[in-house]
Amino acid sequence: MRTHSLASRLDPANAFPEGKPRAPMLKILRNPTYLRLFVAQVVALLGTGLLTIALGLTAFDLAGDQAGQVLGIALTIKMLAYVGLSPVATALFARLNRRKVLIAADLVRAAAALCLPFIDAAWQIYALIFVLQAASATFTPTYQAVLPDVLPDEANYTRALSLARLAYDMENLASPVLAGLLLSLIEPNWLFAGTSLGFLASAALVLGSHIPAPGDARPRPFRERLTRGIRIYLATPRLRGLLALTATVAAVSAVILVLTVVIARSVYDGAERDLAVLLGAYGAGSMLGALALPPLLDRVPDRPVMLTGALLGSGAMAALGLAILFSGWPTWPMVLLLWFLIGAALAGVMTPSGRLLRRSAETEDRPALFAAQFALSHACWLVAYPVAGWLGSTAGVPVAMLGLGAAGLAAAFVAIILWPGGMPDQLEHEHTSLPQDHPHLRGATRRGRGWIHSHPVQIDDEHPTWPATK
């Protein structure tokens, strides 16, 4: 039977006691296991970026003017695989060695990418994309759940989250540049070889890493493993708030990712490089925000930082859409500045999310919880992206900005309600169903028919629902 030591539970209020030195951002790279995993993440992301560009070229070769439709279906399959398969894969592989799971997922992705140059029909693209993204839906939550065990100190883990945000943003900026350089030297199909090399390099780096074992997990039926992450997620107030904030990020970033090309090329009559500059401004803001967060989160709780970022990002998008409807489009430098500020604001929401997940589950439940966040976040994007495209094409870009910005604001206010402020770290609560000699009741006080004690609460076998405050 698993026991719970109250002292072992994380107390966020005491995560950074006064006088404890703050960890420099790059100091965590001295951890050899984390360094290998971080480099593995970077090279795999570059491989994924090359794959996206090569896939677009292949779709055009196969379908010509219908390439957009082919890509749209392929990206929809990707999102559906992320939403539907991530919890299933986590439940299936919960008892397997996590390093082997990561390596196997990388090898499957490398093999799928190598097959792509030989396809000659659109349905083959769809099938391979499904296989590749199913492997990614296995790799990413497993990787995210490993990091808290590799970096148990919350200060170091916070900096790892910032570096992960930087890696994602750098991939968006570096992949097109790298692809352009490669295409000047090789045929487009060889980009798939570059993708495979990225995944193989990731697998090799993971192979050389020492990933801590998660400890003995209680045997559970497959159905319980499948639903456990979602159940923990939806039963935890801070994570219900996180889901609403994720909807805010999806609504605002959908405008950025779907409609920036229209803004740069049609509204401002820019060239392709202007599109890159505008997206680069958003990426630069996100990177700067990620870099600024660790020292801020050493002193300020997650909730005000994340809510402020959500309100600023969605409010700026809604205000811009409203201003354009009444006064016309602002100058190009002003749009660049707003995209930069929105990027920084949304980084304030996305980057700390891993801290909430880490804090909300025992080690054995983290993979399921990260898989739940992975699936639910992509479900938000699966809705937001087509809505942005539909609103932009039917009602115009300013209406899409106003509508999705307002939706993001509404989701942020929902987060304020679902994740109340001032919740105590030590939550006093009562147990009425545990036997008197249960280890979890050590130190508890008898009161009436139950036992009263207080500690930071996580949803688990002893706390199947969030306790009512006593």
C-alpha positions as CSV (number, residue, x, y, z in Angstrom):
1,M,0.0,0.0,0.0
2,R,1.3,3.4,-0.9
3,T,1.9,5.7,2.0
4,H,1.8,9.5,2.0
5,S,4.1,11.5,4.2
6,L,2.7,14.9,4.6
7,A,6.1,16.4,4.8
8,S,6.9,14.9,1.4
9,R,4.2,16.8,-0.4
10,L,5.2,19.9,-2.2
11,D,4.3,23.1,-0.5
12,P,4.3,25.8,-3.2
13,A,4.5,28.6,-0.6
14,N,7.8,27.2,0.6
15,A,9.2,26.2,-2.8
16,F,11.7,29.1,-2.6
17,P,12.5,29.9,1.0
18,E,14.1,33.2,1.7
19,G,17.8,33.2,1.4
20,K,17.9,30.2,-1.1
21,P,20.0,31.2,-4.1
22,R,18.2,31.4,-7.4
23,A,19.4,29.0,-10.0
24,P,20.9,30.7,-13.1
25,M,19.0,29.8,-16.3
26,L,21.8,27.8,-18.0
27,K,23.1,26.1,-14.8
28,I,20.6,23.2,-15.3
29,L,22.5,22.3,-18.5
30,R,25.2,21.0,-16.2
31,N,22.9,18.1,-15.4
32,P,24.0,15.5,-18.0
33,T,20.7,13.7,-18.2
34,Y,18.8,17.0,-18.7
35,L,21.3,18.2,-21.2
36,R,20.9,15.1,-23.4
37,L,17.1,15.3,-23.1
38,F,17.1,19.0,-24.0
39,V,19.3,18.5,-27.0
40,A,17.1,15.5,-28.0
41,Q,14.1,17.8,-27.9
42,V,15.8,20.5,-30.0
43,V,16.9,18.2,-32.8
44,A,13.6,16.4,-32.9
45,L,11.8,19.8,-33.1
46,L,14.1,20.8,-36.0
47,G,13.3,17.5,-37.7
48,T,9.6,18.2,-37.2
49,G,10.0,21.7,-38.7
50,L,11.7,20.3,-41.8
51,L,9.0,17.7,-42.1
52,T,6.3,20.4,-42.1
53,I,8.0,22.2,-45.0
54,A,8.8,19.1,-47.0
55,L,5.2,17.9,-46.5
56,G,3.9,21.1,-48.0
57,L,6.1,20.6,-51.1
58,T,5.1,17.0,-51.5
59,A,1.4,17.9,-51.2
60,F,1.9,20.5,-54.0
61,D,3.6,17.9,-56.2
62,L,0.7,15.5,-55.7
63,A,-2.3,17.8,-55.7
64,G,-1.2,21.1,-57.3
65,D,-3.8,23.8,-56.6
66,Q,-5.5,21.4,-54.1
67,A,-2.4,21.1,-52.0
68,G,-4.1,23.3,-49.3
69,Q,-6.9,20.8,-48.9
70,V,-4.5,17.9,-48.6
71,L,-2.5,19.8,-46.0
72,G,-5.6,20.8,-44.1
73,I,-6.7,17.2,-43.9
74,A,-3.2,16.1,-42.9
75,L,-3.1,18.7,-40.1
76,T,-6.6,17.7,-38.9
77,I,-5.4,14.1,-38.7
78,K,-2.4,15.3,-36.7
79,M,-4.7,17.1,-34.2
80,L,-7.1,14.2,-33.9
81,A,-4.2,11.8,-33.2
82,Y,-2.9,14.1,-30.5
83,V,-6.4,14.5,-28.9
84,G,-7.5,10.8,-29.2
85,L,-4.3,8.8,-28.9
86,S,-2.2,10.5,-26.3
87,P,-4.2,9.2,-23.2
88,V,-4.5,5.8,-24.9
89,A,-0.8,5.5,-25.5
90,T,0.1,6.6,-22.0
91,A,-2.3,4.0,-20.5
92,L,-0.9,1.2,-22.8
93,F,2.7,2.0,-22.0
94,A,2.4,3.0,-18.4
95,R,4.2,0.0,-17.1
96,L,7.1,0.1,-19.6
97,N,10.5,1.6,-19.2
98,R,10.2,5.2,-20.1
99,R,13.5,5.5,-21.8
100,K,12.6,2.6,-24.1
101,V,9.2,4.2,-24.8
102,L,10.9,7.5,-25.9
103,I,13.4,5.7,-28.1
104,A,10.7,3.6,-29.7
105,A,8.6,6.6,-30.5
106,D,11.6,8.3,-32.1
107,L,12.4,5.3,-34.2
108,V,8.8,5.1,-35.4
109,R,8.8,8.8,-36.3
110,A,12.1,8.3,-38.2
111,A,10.8,5.3,-40.1
112,A,7.5,7.1,-41.0
113,A,9.5,10.2,-42.3
114,L,11.7,8.0,-44.5
115,C,8.6,6.5,-46.2
116,L,7.1,9.9,-47.1
117,P,9.4,10.5,-50.2
118,F,8.0,7.3,-51.8
119,I,4.3,8.1,-51.6
120,D,2.3,8.7,-54.8
121,A,-1.2,9.3,-53.4
122,A,-2.8,11.7,-50.9
123,W,-4.2,8.8,-48.8
124,Q,-0.7,7.6,-48.2
125,I,0.2,11.0,-46.8
126,Y,-2.8,10.7,-44.4
127,A,-1.8,7.2,-43.3
128,L,1.8,8.1,-42.6
129,I,1.0,11.3,-40.9
130,F,-1.3,9.4,-38.6
131,V,1.5,6.9,-37.7
132,L,4.0,9.7,-37.2
133,Q,1.7,11.8,-35.0
134,A,0.6,8.8,-33.0
135,A,4.3,8.3,-32.1
136,S,4.6,12.0,-31.2
137,A,1.5,11.7,-29.1
138,T,3.4,9.0,-27.2
139,F,6.8,10.8,-27.0
140,T,5.8,14.3,-25.9
141,P,3.7,13.6,-22.8
142,T,6.2,10.9,-21.7
143,Y,9.1,13.4,-22.2
144,Q,7.2,16.1,-20.2
145,A,6.5,13.7,-17.4
146,V,10.1,12.7,-17.1
147,L,11.5,16.2,-16.6
148,P,10.1,16.7,-13.1
149,D,11.9,13.5,-12.0
150,V,15.2,14.5,-13.7
151,L,14.9,18.0,-12.1
152,P,13.1,17.6,-8.8
153,D,13.9,21.1,-7.6
154,E,11.1,23.4,-8.7
155,A,13.5,26.3,-9.4
156,N,15.5,24.2,-11.9
157,Y,12.3,22.7,-13.3
158,T,10.9,26.2,-13.9
159,R,14.0,27.1,-15.9
160,A,13.7,23.9,-17.9
161,L,10.1,25.0,-18.8
162,S,11.5,28.3,-20.1
163,L,14.2,26.6,-22.1
164,A,11.5,24.3,-23.6
165,R,9.4,27.4,-24.6
166,L,12.6,28.9,-26.2
167,A,13.2,25.6,-28.1
168,Y,9.6,25.7,-29.5
169,D,10.0,29.3,-30.6
170,M,13.5,28.8,-32.0
171,E,12.2,25.8,-34.1
172,N,9.5,28.1,-35.6
173,L,12.2,30.6,-36.6
174,A,15.1,28.3,-37.4
175,S,13.4,25.5,-39.4
176,P,12.4,27.7,-42.4
177,V,15.9,29.1,-42.5
178,L,17.5,25.7,-42.3
179,A,15.1,24.3,-44.9
180,G,16.0,27.2,-47.3
181,L,19.7,26.5,-46.9
182,L,19.1,22.8,-47.5
183,L,16.9,23.3,-50.5
184,S,19.6,25.3,-52.2
185,L,21.9,22.3,-52.0
186,I,19.6,19.2,-52.2
187,E,16.3,18.0,-53.7
188,P,13.1,18.6,-51.7
189,N,12.6,14.9,-51.0
190,W,15.9,14.8,-49.1
191,L,14.4,17.0,-46.5
192,F,12.6,13.9,-45.2
193,A,16.1,12.4,-44.7
194,G,16.9,15.4,-42.6
195,T,13.8,14.8,-40.6
196,S,14.7,11.2,-40.0
197,L,18.2,12.1,-38.9
198,G,16.7,14.5,-36.4
199,F,14.6,11.7,-34.9
200,L,17.4,9.2,-34.9
201,A,19.7,11.7,-33.2
202,S,17.0,12.3,-30.6
203,A,16.8,8.5,-30.0
204,A,20.6,8.2,-29.6
205,L,20.6,11.0,-27.1
206,V,17.8,9.5,-25.1
207,L,19.6,6.1,-25.2
208,G,22.6,7.7,-23.5
209,S,20.5,9.3,-20.8
210,H,19.8,8.0,-17.3
211,I,16.1,8.5,-16.7
212,P,15.0,7.9,-13.1
213,A,12.6,5.0,-12.6
214,P,9.2,6.4,-11.4
215,G,9.0,3.9,-8.6
216,D,6.5,1.1,-8.0
217,A,3.2,1.9,-9.4
218,R,0.0,0.3,-8.1
219,P,-1.4,-2.1,-10.7
220,R,-4.6,-0.7,-12.2
221,P,-7.0,-1.9,-14.9
222,F,-6.5,-0.4,-18.4
223,R,-9.8,1.5,-18.2
224,E,-8.7,3.3,-15.0
225,R,-5.3,4.1,-16.5
226,L,-7.0,5.5,-19.5
227,T,-9.2,7.9,-17.6
228,R,-7.1,8.6,-14.6
229,G,-5.3,11.6,-16.0
230,I,-8.5,13.3,-17.2
231,R,-10.2,12.6,-13.9
232,I,-7.3,14.1,-11.9
233,Y,-7.2,17.1,-14.2
234,L,-10.9,17.9,-14.1
235,A,-11.1,17.4,-10.3
236,T,-8.2,19.8,-9.5
237,P,-9.3,23.5,-9.3
238,R,-6.0,24.9,-10.6
239,L,-6.0,22.6,-13.6
240,R,-9.6,23.5,-14.5
241,G,-8.3,27.0,-14.5
242,L,-5.4,25.9,-16.6
243,L,-7.8,24.4,-19.2
244,A,-9.6,27.7,-19.5
245,L,-6.3,29.6,-19.9
246,T,-5.3,27.1,-22.5
247,A,-8.5,28.0,-24.4
248,T,-7.4,31.6,-24.2
249,V,-4.0,30.8,-25.7
250,A,-5.6,28.7,-28.4
251,A,-8.1,31.5,-29.4
252,V,-5.4,34.2,-29.6
253,S,-2.6,32.1,-31.1
254,A,-5.1,30.9,-33.8
255,V,-5.3,34.4,-35.1
256,I,-1.5,34.7,-35.1
257,L,-0.8,31.3,-36.8
258,V,-3.7,31.3,-39.3
259,L,-4.2,34.9,-40.3
260,T,-0.7,36.5,-40.1
261,V,-0.1,35.5,-43.7
262,V,-3.2,37.4,-44.8
263,I,-2.2,40.5,-42.7
264,A,1.4,40.6,-44.0
265,R,0.7,39.8,-47.7
266,S,-2.7,41.2,-48.3
267,V,-3.3,44.0,-45.8
268,Y,0.2,45.5,-45.9
269,D,1.0,44.2,-49.4
270,G,4.2,42.7,-48.1
271,A,6.6,40.1,-49.4
272,E,7.4,36.7,-48.0
273,R,10.1,38.1,-45.9
274,D,7.5,40.5,-44.2
275,L,5.5,37.4,-43.2
276,A,8.7,36.0,-41.6
277,V,9.3,39.3,-39.9
278,L,5.8,39.5,-38.4
279,L,5.9,35.9,-37.2
280,G,9.4,36.5,-35.9
281,A,8.2,39.4,-33.8
282,Y,5.6,37.1,-32.2
283,G,8.3,34.5,-31.6
284,A,10.8,37.0,-30.2
285,G,8.2,38.3,-27.7
286,S,7.5,34.7,-26.7
287,M,11.2,34.0,-26.2
288,L,11.7,37.2,-24.2
289,G,8.7,36.4,-22.0
290,A,10.0,32.9,-21.4
291,L,13.4,34.2,-20.4
292,A,11.9,36.8,-18.0
293,L,9.6,34.3,-16.2
294,P,12.0,32.2,-14.0
295,P,13.1,35.1,-11.8
296,L,9.6,36.4,-11.7
297,L,8.1,33.1,-10.7
298,D,10.7,32.9,-7.9
299,R,8.8,35.7,-6.3
300,V,5.3,35.8,-7.6
301,P,2.8,32.9,-7.6
302,D,1.8,31.2,-10.8
303,R,-1.9,32.3,-10.8
304,P,-1.4,36.1,-11.1
305,V,1.3,35.7,-13.7
306,M,-0.7,33.4,-15.9
307,L,-4.0,35.4,-15.5
308,T,-2.2,38.7,-16.3
309,G,-0.7,37.1,-19.4
310,A,-4.0,35.8,-20.6
311,L,-5.9,39.0,-20.0
312,L,-3.2,41.1,-21.7
313,G,-2.8,38.9,-24.7
314,S,-6.5,38.4,-25.4
315,G,-7.4,42.0,-24.5
316,A,-4.7,43.3,-26.9
317,M,-6.1,41.1,-29.7
318,A,-9.7,42.1,-29.1
319,A,-8.8,45.8,-28.8
320,L,-6.8,45.7,-32.0
321,G,-9.7,44.1,-33.9
322,L,-12.1,46.8,-32.5
323,A,-9.7,49.6,-33.3
324,I,-9.3,48.4,-36.9
325,L,-13.1,48.2,-37.4
326,F,-13.5,51.9,-36.3
327,S,-10.2,53.5,-37.4
328,G,-8.5,51.3,-39.9
329,W,-5.3,49.4,-39.8
330,P,-2.4,50.8,-37.7
331,T,1.1,51.3,-39.1
332,W,3.4,48.3,-39.8
333,P,5.7,49.0,-36.8
334,M,2.7,49.1,-34.5
335,V,1.5,45.7,-35.7
336,L,5.0,44.4,-35.2
337,L,5.0,45.8,-31.6
338,L,1.6,44.3,-30.8
339,W,2.6,40.8,-32.1
340,F,5.7,41.0,-29.9
341,L,3.7,42.0,-26.9
342,I,1.1,39.3,-27.5
343,G,3.9,36.7,-27.8
344,A,5.3,37.8,-24.5
345,A,1.9,37.8,-22.8
346,L,1.0,34.3,-24.0
347,A,4.4,33.0,-22.9
348,G,3.4,34.0,-19.4
349,V,0.5,31.6,-19.7
350,M,2.1,28.6,-21.5
351,T,5.5,28.4,-19.8
352,P,4.4,27.9,-16.1
353,S,1.7,25.3,-17.0
354,G,4.1,22.4,-16.3
355,R,4.6,23.7,-12.8
356,L,0.8,23.3,-12.1
357,L,0.8,19.8,-13.5
358,R,3.9,18.8,-11.5
359,R,2.3,20.1,-8.4
360,S,-1.0,18.3,-8.9
361,A,0.0,14.6,-9.0
362,E,2.2,12.0,-7.5
363,T,5.1,10.7,-9.7
364,E,3.2,7.7,-10.9
365,D,0.3,9.8,-12.1
366,R,2.3,12.5,-13.9
367,P,2.4,10.7,-17.3
368,A,-1.3,10.4,-17.4
369,L,-1.8,14.0,-16.2
370,F,0.6,15.4,-18.9
371,A,-1.1,13.2,-21.5
372,A,-4.4,14.8,-20.4
373,Q,-3.0,18.3,-20.8
374,F,-1.6,17.4,-24.2
375,A,-4.9,16.0,-25.4
376,L,-7.1,18.8,-24.0
377,S,-4.8,21.6,-25.2
378,H,-4.8,20.2,-28.7
379,A,-8.6,19.9,-28.5
380,C,-8.7,23.6,-27.9
381,W,-6.5,24.3,-30.9
382,L,-8.5,21.9,-33.0
383,V,-11.5,24.1,-32.5
384,A,-9.7,27.5,-32.6
385,Y,-7.8,27.1,-35.9
386,P,-10.8,26.4,-38.2
387,V,-12.8,29.1,-36.4
388,A,-10.0,31.6,-37.1
389,G,-9.9,30.6,-40.8
390,W,-13.6,30.6,-41.2
391,L,-14.1,34.0,-39.5
392,G,-11.2,35.5,-41.4
393,S,-12.5,34.4,-44.8
394,T,-16.2,35.2,-44.2
395,A,-16.3,38.2,-41.9
396,G,-12.8,39.6,-42.3
397,V,-9.6,39.6,-40.3
398,P,-10.6,42.4,-37.9
399,V,-13.8,40.6,-36.9
400,A,-11.8,37.4,-36.4
401,M,-9.4,39.4,-34.1
402,L,-12.2,40.9,-32.2
403,G,-14.2,37.6,-31.9
404,L,-11.4,35.3,-30.9
405,G,-9.8,38.0,-28.6
406,A,-13.2,38.4,-26.9
407,A,-13.5,34.6,-26.6
408,G,-10.0,34.5,-25.1
409,L,-11.0,37.2,-22.5
410,A,-14.1,35.2,-21.6
411,A,-12.1,32.1,-21.1
412,A,-9.6,34.0,-18.9
413,F,-12.5,35.2,-16.7
414,V,-13.8,31.6,-16.5
415,A,-10.3,30.7,-15.3
416,I,-10.6,33.3,-12.5
417,I,-13.8,31.6,-11.3
418,L,-12.6,28.0,-11.7
419,W,-9.2,28.7,-10.0
420,P,-10.0,30.9,-7.0
421,G,-7.4,33.0,-5.5
422,G,-6.3,32.8,-1.9
423,M,-6.6,29.0,-1.7
424,P,-4.5,27.8,1.2
425,D,-1.5,25.6,0.5
426,Q,-2.3,23.5,3.5
427,L,-5.9,22.5,3.0
428,E,-7.6,21.2,6.1
429,H,-10.1,18.4,5.3
430,E,-11.8,15.3,6.7
431,H,-11.5,11.6,5.9
432,T,-14.5,9.4,6.8
433,S,-13.9,6.3,4.7
434,L,-10.3,5.4,5.6
435,P,-9.6,2.8,8.4
436,Q,-8.1,4.2,11.6
437,D,-4.7,2.5,11.0
438,H,-4.3,3.8,7.4
439,P,-0.8,5.3,7.0
440,H,-2.3,8.5,5.5
441,L,-4.0,9.3,8.8
442,R,-0.8,9.4,10.8
443,G,-0.9,12.6,12.8
444,A,-4.6,13.3,12.0
445,T,-7.1,14.3,14.7
446,R,-10.3,12.4,15.4
447,R,-13.4,14.5,15.1
448,G,-16.8,13.0,15.2
449,R,-17.0,10.2,12.7
450,G,-13.9,11.3,10.7
451,W,-10.3,12.3,10.9
452,I,-9.1,15.9,10.3
453,H,-5.7,17.0,9.1
454,S,-4.2,19.4,6.6
455,H,-1.6,19.2,3.8
456,P,-1.2,20.2,0.2
457,V,-3.8,18.1,-1.6
458,Q,-3.4,16.1,-4.8
459,I,-6.2,14.0,-6.4
460,D,-5.2,10.4,-5.7
461,D,-6.6,7.2,-4.1
462,E,-7.0,8.8,-0.7
463,H,-8.5,12.0,-2.2
464,P,-10.7,10.9,-5.2
465,T,-12.4,14.4,-5.1
466,W,-11.2,17.8,-4.1
467,P,-11.8,18.1,-0.3
468,A,-14.2,20.6,1.1
469,T,-12.5,23.0,3.4
470,K,-13.3,22.4,7.1
